[in-house]
């Protein structure tokens, strides 16, 4: 093989080595020249060694000068300088280089340690001590991959711990009032030079307040700053602590702001009830002593006084002077007297009587339900349910409302419980047969269902079926005449004695322990209800106050402040159709039958009742029609009212007639739940 062919092969190997970035490429020779002997031996294989890419790694300062001692400074910038070139020394731009550290005493910027070389193949990556106390050796390893081959370089460096010092500590302003803030600042030096921004943190503490932030990083001016929110008065200081336990302090003074006011806080509850009555009798009235910045003032004496002492309103026998607590609050107990009243508490600062304030109004109410002020009503008294001699339906209901007030007409305390009992149907208030007073009243439902009363055979009893007596009662007091106006009973004052309450089923206004009903002849009888011990006896009860309320001969002749006040009413389970004259059971008195009470060519008046002799339902719709006897007749009628209305007795209705003559017919129709029934009257 000739010399030219040898160098050609060498050139090819070098070119291929550069292209692949490998250290060794083998090239095989071919045959001889065209004119060579084809049978001559093959040319020998020629090998060549090719240099790889290189990575240089040095430590430089901010000016790019190599740091000969390889020391990482606590105050000056240091960079790892990496230069990546190919085997010919040509820069490899925009190549990825990864740097790792073998110690946590140093950190890289960026922290991931990965970046690209610039257009000249150079990469500068900042390296700093992890903190000012870091010390010891650290090794950086830089690695890059060129054409599939990894090239690396390492560099050992040394870190020396920095010396921190704090100077120029200040707290401004030097004197503030408690509750105001103080600014604190300190210069931070490392090895005598201004600390770099965010290089380290300084902790601030003060016994006179809370510092925010508690740990402050050094700013771009080499200072750490914070704000103290003062909470204590006196000669104060703030302490700054940096790495290595270096400290510095500054003094300031906190003065107590002047007391500027007393604030009313609350009266709990704001309504109390007469001494000895149900409900709360004591209210806690609170005030707060505050200074000029609105902060609470502890240890100040405050005197309280009452604007009204009617009925003996007082401070519950406790002192009327109190001392404010840590929250600045002082509380006084106010006890109700025996009279309803409005009262205010005035709080005055002992050290400065010009500083004072009044509470909101505190109301004293009697609170005990009084018999004369206890009442019961229904939203309608006649509901479509039906009785013995009428069609019966279930589920229709009415509302029963109890009203309870004390002897002055004030509402009794909320949540006072009212008990209901009934002769028939079902009492239901959220699955209870009772309700709790709210704002002076409460309501239950009476649901129409069995039992439907069957009428009484007792003397003065009502014989009509379907009449339901409901009784409501609660704890209360007997009514009395307050001769000396002190709103409490005193011996010798007149009162209305109450005996045992009972359910007056037959409406006779007297207790009948046993009687038979007129339909089945079985015993019904009436029920009485017990009183608290001592509230009943064996004496006669005053008729004026007890008719229908007390069992005869069960009074005790003594005023009772703890008895049962009570009230009863009758509700009708009405039938839905007009009873026809002559169609009534013999047990129903004629005075309760449907009847024509008056008839003329000018007007017709009728009494309407169901077949039990009771009124039709309250919402029964009434209409009137006329039927002239002669084809040319012009008789017309106008009926008073369009519904029956709420009542417990049969109702009367008048139709005013116009242009009517003898033998004309007037028909009055009642419609209940879509079903109509009528009463026809032929004019005489």
C-alpha positions in Angstrom: 0.0 0.0 0.0 1.3 3.5 -1.0 2.0 6.4 1.4 -0.9 8.4 0.0 -3.3 5.5 0.8 -2.0 5.3 4.4 -2.6 9.0 5.1 -6.0 8.7 3.5 -6.9 6.0 5.9 -5.5 8.0 8.8 -7.7 11.0 7.7 -10.7 8.9 7.5 -10.2 7.5 11.0 -9.6 11.0 12.4 -12.8 12.3 10.8 -14.9 9.5 12.0 -13.4 9.8 15.5 -14.4 13.5 15.7 -17.8 12.8 14.4 -18.5 10.1 17.0 -16.5 11.7 19.8 -14.9 8.3 20.6 -11.4 7.5 21.6 -10.6 4.7 19.1 -11.8 3.9 15.5 -10.5 0.9 13.6 -10.2 1.0 9.8 -9.6 -2.0 7.6 -7.6 -1.7 4.3 -8.8 -2.8 0.9 -7.1 -4.3 -2.1 -4.2 -2.9 -4.2 -4.3 -0.6 -7.1 -6.2 -1.4 -10.3 -3.1 -2.8 -11.7 -2.0 -4.8 -8.7 -1.8 -8.4 -8.5 -5.2 -9.6 -7.4 -3.6 -12.5 -5.7 -1.3 -10.4 -3.5 -2.0 -10.4 0.3 -4.5 -7.9 1.8 -3.2 -4.6 3.4 -2.7 -4.7 7.2 -5.4 -3.0 9.6 -4.4 0.5 10.8 -5.6 1.8 14.2 -5.6 5.5 15.5 -6.1 7.1 19.0 -8.6 10.1 19.1 -8.9 12.6 22.0 -12.4 13.0 23.7 -14.3 16.2 24.7 -13.0 18.0 27.8 -14.6 19.7 30.8 -12.6 22.3 32.8 -13.9 23.2 36.4 -12.5 26.1 38.5 -13.7 28.4 41.3 -13.9 32.1 40.5 -15.0 35.3 42.2 -17.5 37.9 41.0 -14.9 39.4 38.7 -14.1 36.0 37.1 -10.7 35.7 38.8 -9.7 32.2 39.9 -9.9 31.8 43.7 -6.5 30.2 44.3 -7.3 28.9 47.9 -10.6 27.5 46.8 -12.3 29.0 49.8 -16.1 29.7 49.8 -16.6 33.2 51.2 -19.4 34.1 53.7 -19.6 37.6 52.2 -18.3 37.5 48.6 -19.8 35.8 45.6 -18.2 32.6 44.4 -19.0 30.7 41.1 -18.1 27.4 39.7 -16.8 28.1 36.2 -17.2 25.2 33.7 -15.8 25.2 30.2 -16.9 22.4 27.8 -14.9 21.9 24.6 -14.4 19.2 22.0 -11.1 17.3 21.4 -10.0 20.1 19.2 -10.6 22.7 21.9 -13.6 24.1 20.1 -16.4 25.3 22.6 -19.6 23.2 22.9 -22.3 25.8 23.3 -25.7 25.2 24.9 -24.8 21.9 26.4 -26.4 20.6 29.6 -24.1 20.4 32.6 -25.1 18.9 36.0 -23.4 19.8 39.2 -23.7 17.9 42.5 -22.3 18.5 46.0 -21.2 15.9 48.5 -22.0 18.1 51.5 -25.0 20.0 52.7 -22.7 22.8 54.0 -22.9 24.5 50.6 -25.8 25.2 48.2 -26.0 25.9 44.5 -28.0 28.6 42.6 -30.0 27.2 40.9 -30.6 24.7 43.7 -31.2 21.9 41.1 -27.6 22.3 39.9 -28.5 21.9 36.2 -27.9 24.6 33.5 -26.7 25.1 29.9 -23.3 26.4 28.7 -23.5 29.8 26.9 -22.6 30.4 23.3 -18.9 30.2 24.2 -19.2 26.9 26.0 -18.9 28.5 29.4 -21.3 28.0 32.4 -21.1 30.0 35.7 -23.1 28.5 38.6 -23.2 30.3 42.0 -22.1 28.4 45.0 -22.4 29.7 48.6 -22.1 28.3 52.2 -25.5 26.9 53.3 -25.4 29.3 56.3 -23.1 31.5 58.2 -22.1 28.7 60.6 -21.3 26.2 57.8 -17.7 24.9 57.8 -15.6 22.1 56.3 -14.7 20.7 52.9 -17.1 20.3 50.0 -16.5 18.6 46.6 -18.4 19.7 43.5 -18.8 17.2 40.6 -19.6 18.6 37.2 -20.8 16.2 34.5 -21.8 16.6 30.8 -22.7 14.1 28.1 -21.2 14.6 24.6 -22.1 12.3 21.8 -23.1 9.6 24.2 -20.0 9.8 26.3 -20.0 11.3 29.9 -17.2 13.6 30.8 -16.8 14.7 34.4 -14.6 16.9 36.5 -14.4 17.4 40.3 -13.3 20.3 42.4 -12.5 20.3 46.2 -13.3 23.5 48.2 -13.2 24.7 51.8 -15.8 26.5 53.8 -14.8 28.6 56.9 -17.6 29.6 59.3 -18.4 33.3 59.3 -18.2 35.5 62.3 -21.5 37.3 62.9 -21.8 40.6 64.7 -24.8 42.9 65.4 -24.4 46.7 65.6 -26.5 49.7 65.6 -29.5 48.1 67.5 -32.4 50.6 67.8 -36.0 50.7 69.1 -38.1 53.7 68.0 -39.8 55.6 69.3 -38.1 55.3 72.6 -41.4 55.8 74.5 -44.9 54.7 73.6 -48.2 54.1 75.3 -49.3 50.5 75.9 -51.0 49.1 72.9 -48.9 51.2 70.5 -46.0 49.8 68.4 -42.3 50.1 68.4 -40.0 49.6 65.4 -36.8 47.7 65.9 -33.7 47.4 63.6 -30.2 46.0 63.8 -27.1 46.0 61.4 -25.9 42.5 60.6 -22.2 41.9 59.8 -20.4 38.7 58.7 -16.7 38.8 59.1 -16.9 42.5 59.5 -18.7 43.1 56.2 -22.4 43.8 55.6 -24.4 40.6 55.4 -25.8 39.7 52.1 -29.6 39.9 51.5 -31.4 36.8 53.0 -28.0 35.5 54.2 -29.3 34.8 57.7 -32.1 35.5 60.1 -32.3 37.5 63.3 -34.7 36.5 66.1 -36.4 39.4 68.1 -37.9 38.9 71.6 -39.4 41.3 74.1 -41.1 40.9 77.4 -43.3 43.9 76.7 -44.9 42.7 73.6 -45.0 40.5 70.5 -42.5 41.0 67.8 -43.5 40.5 64.1 -41.9 38.8 62.4 -40.3 36.8 65.2 -37.5 35.9 62.8 -36.4 38.5 60.3 -34.1 37.9 57.3 -31.4 40.4 56.5 -32.6 42.8 53.9 -30.6 44.4 50.9 -29.2 47.0 53.3 -27.7 44.4 55.7 -30.4 45.1 58.4 -32.9 43.0 60.1 -36.1 44.7 61.2 -39.3 44.0 63.2 -42.3 45.6 64.9 -43.2 45.2 68.6 -46.9 45.4 69.5 -46.8 46.4 73.1 -48.9 44.6 75.7 -47.2 45.5 79.0 -46.2 48.8 80.5 -42.8 49.6 82.1 -39.1 49.9 81.3 -38.7 47.5 78.4 -36.1 46.1 76.1 -35.9 44.1 72.9 -33.2 41.4 72.3 -31.9 40.4 68.8 -30.2 37.0 68.5 -28.3 35.8 65.4 -26.4 32.7 64.4 -23.8 31.6 66.9 -25.7 33.1 69.8 -24.7 36.7 69.0 -27.0 39.2 70.7 -27.7 42.8 70.9 -30.4 44.8 72.7 -32.1 48.1 72.8 -34.2 49.8 75.5 -37.6 51.6 75.3 -40.4 52.6 77.7 -44.0 51.7 77.6 -46.4 53.9 79.6 -50.0 53.1 80.6 -52.5 54.9 78.4 -55.0 57.0 80.4 -58.4 55.5 81.3 -60.9 57.1 79.1 -64.1 55.2 79.6 -66.4 52.5 81.0 -68.3 50.5 78.5 -71.6 48.7 79.1 -71.1 45.1 78.0 -74.2 43.1 78.8 -77.1 42.4 81.1 -77.8 38.7 81.2 -80.6 38.1 81.0 -82.1 41.4 80.1 -85.6 40.4 81.5 -85.9 39.0 85.0 -88.9 38.1 87.1 -90.3 39.0 90.4 -88.6 37.6 93.5 -90.1 34.2 94.2 -91.6 33.7 90.8 -90.7 31.3 88.0 -88.0 32.4 85.6 -84.6 34.0 86.3 -84.6 36.4 89.2 -81.0 37.6 88.9 -79.3 39.5 86.1 -75.5 39.8 85.7 -74.7 43.3 84.5 -71.2 43.8 83.2 -69.0 46.8 82.3 -65.5 47.1 80.8 -62.9 49.7 81.8 -60.9 50.8 78.8 -58.0 53.1 78.1 -57.3 55.6 75.3 -56.3 52.8 72.8 -59.4 50.8 73.6 -57.5 48.2 75.6 -58.8 46.6 78.8 -57.6 48.1 82.2 -57.2 45.7 85.1 -57.4 46.5 88.8 -59.7 49.5 88.7 -62.4 50.0 91.3 -65.9 50.7 89.9 -69.0 51.7 91.9 -72.5 50.7 90.7 -75.8 52.3 91.6 -79.4 51.6 90.6 -81.7 54.1 88.8 -84.8 52.4 90.4 -85.3 50.3 93.5 -89.1 49.8 93.1 -90.2 46.7 95.0 -86.8 46.2 96.5 -84.6 45.8 93.4 -81.0 45.4 94.9 -77.5 44.1 94.3 -78.4 40.7 95.7 -76.9 41.7 99.1 -73.4 41.8 97.5 -71.1 44.9 97.4 -71.9 47.6 94.9 -68.1 48.1 94.3 -66.2 45.8 92.1 -62.6 45.6 90.6 -62.0 45.1 86.9 -60.3 41.8 86.0 -57.6 41.0 83.5 -60.2 41.5 80.7 -61.1 44.9 82.2 -64.6 43.6 83.0 -66.4 44.1 86.3 -69.8 42.5 86.9 -72.6 43.3 89.3 -75.5 41.0 90.3 -79.0 42.7 90.2 -81.9 41.0 92.0 -85.5 41.6 91.2 -87.9 43.0 93.7 -91.6 42.4 94.0 -92.8 44.9 91.5 -92.6 45.1 87.7 -90.1 47.8 86.8 -87.4 49.1 84.4 -84.0 49.7 86.0 -80.6 50.8 84.8 -77.2 50.2 86.5 -74.8 53.2 86.5 -71.1 52.4 86.7 -68.6 55.0 87.9 -64.8 54.9 88.0 -63.7 55.5 91.6 -60.5 57.4 90.7 -62.4 59.7 88.3 -66.2 60.1 88.9 -66.5 61.9 85.6 -65.9 58.6 83.9 -69.3 56.7 84.1 -71.9 55.0 82.0 -75.3 53.4 82.2 -76.5 49.9 81.3 -79.3 49.3 78.9 -82.7 48.9 80.5 -83.2 45.8 82.6 -86.8 44.8 82.9 -88.4 43.2 86.0 -91.6 41.2 85.4 -93.8 39.3 87.8 -93.5 36.2 85.7 -96.1 34.0 87.5 -99.2 33.1 85.5 -102.3 34.6 87.1 -105.7 32.9 87.0 -107.4 36.1 85.7 -104.7 36.5 83.0 -104.8 32.9 81.7 -106.9 32.3 78.6 -107.7 29.7 75.9 -109.0 30.2 72.4 -109.5 28.3 69.1 -109.1 29.5 65.6 -112.6 28.0 64.9 -114.9 26.3 67.4 -116.8 24.1 65.0 -114.8 21.7 62.8 -116.0 19.1 60.3 -115.5 15.9 62.2 -119.0 14.6 62.9 -120.7 12.9 65.8 -123.1 10.1 66.7 -126.0 11.0 64.3 -123.9 12.5 61.4 -121.4 11.3 58.9 -118.0 11.1 60.6 -114.6 12.1 59.1 -111.1 12.0 60.6 -108.1 14.2 60.4 -109.6 17.7 60.2 -108.1 19.9 62.9 -108.2 23.3 64.6 -105.6 25.3 66.5 -105.9 25.8 70.2 -103.9 28.7 71.7 -103.2 29.4 75.3 -102.3 32.9 76.5 -100.5 33.4 79.9 -99.6 36.6 81.7 -98.8 37.7 85.2 -101.1 39.8 87.3 -99.8 43.0 85.7 -100.5 41.7 82.2 -96.8 40.9 81.5 -96.1 37.8 79.5 -94.8 34.8 81.5 -91.3 33.5 80.8 -90.7 31.8 77.5 -90.7 28.0 77.8 -93.4 28.0 80.5 -95.2 24.7 79.7 -99.0 24.6 79.1 -100.7 21.2 79.6 -103.8 20.3 77.5 -106.3 17.5 78.2 -109.4 16.8 76.0 -112.7 14.9 76.2 -112.4 13.8 72.6 -110.1 13.8 69.6 -106.3 14.1 69.8 -104.1 16.9 71.2 -100.9 17.1 69.2 -98.1 19.6 69.3 -95.0 18.1 67.7 -96.1 14.7 69.1 -96.8 16.2 72.6 -100.0 17.1 74.3 -98.4 20.3 75.6 -96.7 23.4 74.3 -94.2 26.0 75.6 -95.0 29.7 75.9 -93.1 32.0 73.5 -93.8 35.7 73.6 -96.8 35.1 75.8 -98.6 32.3 74.0 -98.3 28.8 72.5 -100.5 26.7 70.2 -101.4 23.0 69.8 -103.7 21.2 67.3 -106.9 19.4 68.2 -107.3 16.6 65.6 -110.7 15.3 64.8 -111.0 11.5 65.5 -112.5 9.1 68.0 -113.4 9.5 70.8 -116.6 11.5 69.9 -118.6 12.3 73.0 -122.1 10.9 73.2 -124.0 13.4 75.3 -124.8 13.6 79.0 -127.7 12.4 81.1 -126.6 14.5 84.1 -128.7 17.3 85.5 -127.9 20.5 83.6 -125.6 18.4 81.3 -125.7 18.9 77.6 -127.3 15.8 75.9 -125.9 16.5 72.4 -123.2 14.2 71.0 -120.0 15.7 69.4 -119.4 18.4 72.0 -115.7 18.2 73.1 -114.4 20.0 76.2 -110.7 20.9 76.3 -108.9 22.0 79.4 -105.5 23.8 79.6 -103.6 24.5 82.8 -100.1 25.5 84.0 -98.3 26.5 87.2 -99.5 29.9 88.5 -101.0 31.9 91.4 -104.5 32.7 92.6 -105.6 36.3 91.8 -105.5 38.7 94.7 -106.4 42.4 95.4 -103.1 44.2 96.1 -104.3 46.6 98.7 -100.9 48.1 99.5 -99.6 48.1 95.9 -96.4 46.1 96.7 -97.3 43.5 94.0 -97.2 40.6 96.5 -99.8 39.0 98.6 -100.0 40.1 102.2 -102.2 38.5 104.9 -105.7 39.9 104.9 -105.8 40.8 101.2 -108.8 39.5 99.2 -108.1 36.7 96.8 -109.9 34.2 94.6 -109.5 30.7 96.0 -109.1 27.9 93.5 -109.8 24.2 94.1 -109.1 21.1 92.0 -109.3 21.7 88.3 -111.5 19.3 86.3 -112.6 18.5 82.8 -116.3 19.6 82.5 -117.3 17.1 79.9 -121.1 17.6 80.1 -120.9 21.4 80.3 -122.9 21.5 83.5 -120.5 23.9 85.2 -120.2 21.5 88.1 -118.1 18.4 88.7 -120.0 15.2 88.1 -117.9 12.2 89.1 -120.2 9.7 87.2 -123.0 10.0 84.7 -124.2 8.0 81.7 -124.3 9.1 78.1 -127.6 9.2 76.3 -126.6 7.0 73.3 -125.1 3.8 74.8 -126.1 4.4 78.5 -122.5 3.7 79.6 -120.7 5.6 82.3 -118.6 8.5 81.3 -117.9 10.7 84.3 -115.6 13.7 84.8 -112.0 13.8 85.8 -110.2 16.1 88.2 -106.5 16.9 88.3 -104.3 17.3 91.4 -102.7 20.4 92.8 -99.3 20.9 94.5 -99.3 19.8 98.1 -101.4 22.1 100.3 -103.0 24.1 97.4 -106.4 22.3 97.8 -108.6 21.5 100.8 -112.2 20.6 101.8 -113.7 24.1 102.0 -116.3 25.6 99.7 -115.0 27.5 96.7 -116.3 31.0 95.9 -118.8 30.5 93.1 -117.9 33.7 91.3 -114.4 32.7 90.7 -114.8 29.0 90.3 -117.8 28.2 88.2 -116.7 25.5 85.8 -113.1 25.9 87.1 -112.9 24.1 90.5 -114.4 21.0 92.0 -116.9 22.1 94.6 -115.6 21.7 98.2 -111.9 21.4 97.2 -110.6 24.9 98.2 -108.4 25.6 101.2 -109.2 29.2 102.2 -105.6 30.2 101.8 -103.9 32.3 99.1 -101.7 30.0 97.0 -98.8 31.3 95.0 -98.1 27.8 93.7 -101.3 26.3 92.2 -102.7 25.5 88.7 -104.3 28.2 86.7 -106.7 26.8 84.2 -109.2 27.5 81.4 -111.6 25.4 79.4 -113.5 25.7 76.2 -115.9 23.6 74.1 -115.1 22.6 70.6 -117.8 21.1 68.3 -117.2 18.0 66.1 -119.8 19.2 63.5 -121.7 17.2 61.0 -121.5 18.3 57.3 -125.3 18.4 56.4 -128.3 20.4 57.5 -130.6 18.4 59.8 -134.1 18.3 58.5 -137.0 19.2 60.8 -138.6 16.0 62.1 -135.5 13.9 61.4 -133.8 14.2 64.8 -133.2 11.6 67.4 -135.5 11.9 70.5 -132.4 12.7 72.7 -131.8 16.0 70.9 -133.8 18.9 72.4 -136.1 20.6 69.9 -134.5 24.0 70.7 -131.4 22.8 68.9 -133.2 21.4 65.8 -133.1 23.0 62.4 -136.2 25.2 62.2 -137.9 28.0 60.4 -138.1 30.7 62.9 -140.0 33.3 60.9 -141.3 33.5 57.3 -143.1 36.1 55.3 -143.0 37.5 51.8 -140.5 40.0 53.0 -138.0 37.7 54.9 -137.2 34.2 56.0 -135.2 33.4 59.2 -134.0 29.9 59.9 -132.0 28.1 62.5 -129.4 25.6 61.0 -127.9 22.7 62.9 -126.6 19.2 62.1 -128.4 16.0 63.2 -126.6 16.2 66.6 -128.2 19.6 67.2 -124.8 21.3 66.8 -123.8 24.0 64.4 -122.6 23.2 60.9 -118.8 23.6 60.4 -117.4 27.1 60.5 -116.4 27.1 56.9 -119.7 25.8 55.5 -120.6 27.9 52.5 -124.2 29.3 52.5 -126.2 30.3 49.4 -129.9 31.1 48.8 -132.2 30.4 45.9 -135.8 31.4 45.1 -138.4 29.4 43.2 -141.5 31.5 42.3 -144.8 29.6 42.4 -146.0 31.3 39.2 -144.1 31.3 36.0 -144.1 35.0 35.8 -142.9 35.4 39.4 -139.9 37.6 40.1 -139.1 36.6 43.8 -135.4 37.1 44.7 -133.5 36.8 48.0 -130.3 38.1 49.6 -128.7 36.1 52.5 -126.8 37.6 55.3 -123.3 36.1 55.5 -121.7 33.5 53.2 -120.4 31.1 55.8 -121.6 29.7 59.1 -118.8 31.1 61.2 -117.1 30.0 64.4 -119.6 29.1 67.1 -120.7 26.3 69.5 -124.5 26.6 69.0 -126.8 26.3 65.9 -126.8 29.5 63.9 -129.6 31.8 62.7 -129.7 33.2 59.1 -132.1 35.6 57.5 -132.8 35.9 53.8 -134.3 39.3 52.8 -136.9 38.8 50.0 -137.9 41.0 47.2 -141.1 40.8 45.0 -142.1 37.5 46.6 -145.6 36.2 47.1 -147.4 33.4 49.0 -146.3 29.9 47.8 -143.0 31.1 46.5 -140.2 28.9 47.8 -136.9 29.9 49.3 -134.0 27.4 49.5 -131.0 27.8 51.8 -128.0 25.5 50.9 -124.9 24.7 52.9 -121.9 23.2 51.1 -119.2 21.4 53.2 -116.2 19.7 51.5 -118.0 19.8 48.2 -121.2 18.2 49.5 -124.4 20.3 49.6 -127.6 20.0 51.7 -130.6 22.3 51.8 -133.6 23.6 53.8 -136.6 24.7 51.7 -139.2 27.1 53.0 -142.6 27.8 51.2 -143.7 31.3 52.0 -147.0 31.5 53.9 
